[in-house]
Amino acid sequence: MSNERERLIELQKSQWKSLEKLCTSLSLDEWGADTDCPTWTVKDCIAHLVGIEHRILGRKVLDIPLSKMSHIKNEQGAKNELDVVSRRAMTPAELLGEFAEVNSERLKELNGQLDFSAEADSPIGKGNVADQVSVRVFDCWVHEQDIRRAIQKPGNLSGITAQHSYERMNNAMPFVFGKKVGGPEGSSVRFKIYGESSFILNIKIQEGRARLVTDLPEPTIYLEMDCETFMCLSCGRWDPDKVLTDHKVSIQGDQNFGVSIVKNMNYMV
């Protein structure tokens, strides 16, 4: 766990540094740009990240009324919205200052936390400190990509935090294929992902369970897409129907089966 602890701390430091560097250069118009997160601007994405770390530090949260919004689907969604709405009056400079401050305090806390197997909460439920940090790295990276698409400044789609994030998405794809799509026994899918990050992902239904496999000579379905499309579908950022209409995914094999996979890739609903 010691090596994993050091790896996760380095990932978190790297990801926060990337976001801080990106946001320091933003114009007022860019701070106000709409993202793929419903109702959220670039500034709101940073407010969300500030709010999460604020909560993990155990700090007091403002209790303000929220209007009913269709994109709020659960308690965590309501917490996220509260963190965003409560910071809307802040200037970008004030928000970026709070972002840097909470990140600094969280790093002090993580560096002092020697046991990453200790129980800890995260936005996806109970786990240990390692789980918590792993999720935080991923969430920060995904929102960095939300920001970069909104302001049309691509970047950080490769490297250590991107690799970590793609591994988390890859590990969710057996759930997509086995549970959400309901692939029959013996069926399989190969994802070929290209671009700044490139990899092959093979999944097969064996003994009633979808599993990642290394060898897959004849996949039932073959899907090919770039790494940004894979991320946007997996994280629910892009409408799969539009992705298919825009020919961002190539499907070989049973077309209906392939379309079903693409439409169910969002595991973050």
HELIX and SHEET records of a PDB file:
HELIX    1   1 SER A    2  THR A   24  1                                  23    
HELIX    2   2 LEU A   28  TRP A   31  1                                   4    
HELIX    3   3 VAL A   42  ILE A   56  1                                  15    
HELIX    4   4 GLU A   75  VAL A   85  1                                  11    
HELIX    5   5 PRO A   92  GLY A  112  1                                  21    
HELIX    6   6 VAL A  129  ILE A  151  1                                  23    
HELIX    7   7 ILE A  160  PHE A  175  1                                  16    
HELIX    8   8 VAL A  176  LYS A  180  3                                   5    
HELIX    9   9 CYS A  227  SER A  234  1                                   8    
HELIX   10  10 PRO A  240  THR A  245  1                                   6    
HELIX   11  11 GLN A  255  LYS A  263  1                                   9    
SHEET    1   A 2 GLU A 119  SER A 122  0                                        
SHEET    2   A 2 GLY A 125  ASN A 128 -1                                        
SHEET    1   B 5 ARG A 209  LEU A 212  0                                        
SHEET    2   B 5 PHE A 199  GLN A 206 -1                                        
SHEET    3   B 5 SER A 188  TYR A 194 -1                                        
SHEET    4   B 5 ILE A 221  ASP A 226  1                                        
SHEET    5   B 5 SER A 250  GLY A 253 -1                                        
END                                                                             
